[in-house]
């Protein structure tokens, strides 16, 4: 029996409690398209919002996930003093913590608009240009 592939799709620009997004959530358009192109069943989770140490819902899923899709920033939209450099640094902190707890996780950054920490992020994950069937994503799932 083939191992279940656990995917965590985190979109920082959506609210923390938004679990019914028809595009990004389980059963949404991206989930179905990725399954179809990869030819595999994916256990898909969607999470929105800013990630900090108190986001147990995120950390529990990230520790068990095989794949993480995320933006290249962890913006705290409630912090009016946070700018893109801080959001990218906050993401690096999250990624490093994930990699400590789950070193085999594959990370895909979508929307590759990185201003400050592109090289550092590239050490931990791969940038993709298209959620609608990027070749790197499909090849990863097919292996």
C-alpha positions as CSV (number, residue, x, y, z in Angstrom):
1,X,0.0,0.0,0.0
2,X,1.3,3.4,-1.0
3,X,2.2,5.9,1.8
4,X,-0.2,8.7,2.3
5,X,1.2,12.0,1.3
6,X,0.4,14.8,3.8
7,X,0.3,18.3,2.3
8,X,0.0,21.5,4.4
9,X,-1.1,24.5,2.4
10,X,-0.5,27.7,4.4
11,X,-1.6,31.0,2.9
12,X,-0.6,33.9,5.2
13,X,-2.9,36.4,3.5
14,X,-6.0,34.5,4.6
15,X,-7.4,34.7,8.1
16,X,-6.4,32.1,10.7
17,X,-9.9,30.7,10.9
18,X,-10.6,30.5,7.2
19,X,-10.9,26.8,6.6
20,X,-13.6,26.9,3.9
21,X,-11.7,28.4,1.0
22,X,-12.9,26.7,-2.2
23,X,-9.6,27.3,-3.9
24,X,-6.9,26.4,-1.4
25,X,-8.7,24.1,1.2
26,X,-9.1,20.4,1.3
27,X,-11.3,19.5,-1.7
28,X,-10.6,22.8,-3.3
29,X,-9.4,23.5,-6.9
30,X,-5.7,23.4,-6.1
31,X,-6.0,20.2,-4.1
32,X,-7.9,18.4,-6.9
33,X,-5.7,19.7,-9.7
34,X,-2.5,18.6,-7.9
35,X,-3.9,15.2,-7.2
36,X,-5.0,14.8,-10.8
37,X,-1.6,15.9,-12.3
38,X,0.4,13.9,-9.8
39,X,-1.7,10.8,-10.0
40,X,-1.8,10.3,-6.2
41,X,-4.2,10.8,-3.4
42,X,-3.1,13.7,-1.1
43,X,-4.1,14.3,2.5
44,X,-4.5,18.1,2.2
45,X,-4.8,20.7,5.0
46,X,-5.3,24.4,4.6
47,X,-4.2,27.0,7.2
48,X,-4.3,30.8,7.0
49,X,-2.9,33.6,9.2
50,X,0.3,34.7,10.9
51,X,2.4,31.9,12.4
52,X,4.0,32.3,15.8
53,X,4.9,29.9,18.6
54,X,1.3,29.9,19.9
55,X,-0.2,28.5,16.6
56,X,-0.4,24.9,17.8
57,X,-2.8,24.1,14.9
58,X,0.0,24.9,12.5
59,X,2.9,23.3,14.3
60,X,1.1,20.0,14.8
61,X,0.3,19.7,11.1
62,X,3.8,21.0,10.0
63,X,5.6,18.4,12.1
64,X,3.7,15.6,10.3
65,X,3.5,17.0,6.8
66,X,5.5,15.7,3.9
67,X,5.0,18.9,1.8
68,X,4.4,22.5,2.7
69,X,3.2,25.1,0.2
70,X,3.6,28.7,1.5
71,X,4.1,32.3,0.5
72,X,7.7,33.6,0.9
73,X,6.6,35.8,3.9
74,X,5.0,35.4,7.3
75,X,3.3,38.9,7.6
76,X,1.6,39.8,10.8
77,X,-1.1,42.0,9.4
78,X,-2.0,43.2,13.0
79,X,1.5,44.7,13.4
80,X,1.5,48.1,11.6
81,X,5.3,48.3,12.1
82,X,6.1,45.0,10.3
83,X,7.5,45.5,6.8
84,X,8.4,42.9,4.1
85,X,11.9,42.4,5.5
86,X,10.4,41.5,8.9
87,X,7.8,39.2,7.2
88,X,10.5,37.4,5.3
89,X,12.7,37.0,8.4
90,X,9.6,35.7,10.3
91,X,9.1,33.1,7.6
92,X,12.7,32.0,7.8
93,X,12.3,31.5,11.6
94,X,9.2,29.4,10.9
95,X,10.9,27.4,8.2
96,X,14.0,26.7,10.3
97,X,11.8,25.5,13.2
98,X,9.8,23.2,10.9
99,X,13.1,21.8,9.5
100,X,14.4,21.1,13.0
101,X,11.2,19.1,13.8
102,X,10.6,17.6,10.4
103,X,13.9,17.6,8.4
104,X,12.4,15.7,5.4
105,X,9.6,18.1,4.7
106,X,9.6,19.4,1.1
107,X,8.8,23.1,1.0
108,X,7.5,25.0,-2.1
109,X,7.3,28.7,-2.0
110,X,4.6,30.1,-4.4
111,X,4.5,33.7,-5.6
112,X,8.2,34.1,-5.7
113,X,8.2,37.8,-5.0
114,X,11.0,37.9,-2.5
115,X,12.8,41.1,-1.6
116,X,15.3,40.4,1.1
117,X,16.0,36.7,1.9
118,X,15.7,34.8,-1.4
119,X,19.0,33.0,-1.0
120,X,18.3,32.0,2.6
121,X,14.9,30.7,1.6
122,X,16.3,28.8,-1.3
123,X,18.4,26.8,1.1
124,X,15.3,25.4,2.7
125,X,12.8,25.2,-0.1
126,X,12.0,25.5,-3.8
127,X,10.4,28.5,-5.6
128,X,7.5,27.6,-8.0
129,X,5.8,29.9,-10.4
130,X,2.5,28.3,-10.9
131,X,0.1,26.5,-8.5
132,X,-1.8,25.1,-11.5
133,X,0.7,22.4,-12.3
134,X,4.3,23.6,-11.8
135,X,6.5,20.9,-13.2
136,X,8.7,20.8,-10.0
137,X,5.6,20.0,-7.9
138,X,4.3,17.3,-10.2
139,X,7.8,15.7,-10.5
140,X,8.1,15.7,-6.7
141,X,4.8,13.9,-6.2
142,X,5.5,11.4,-9.0
143,X,8.8,10.2,-7.5
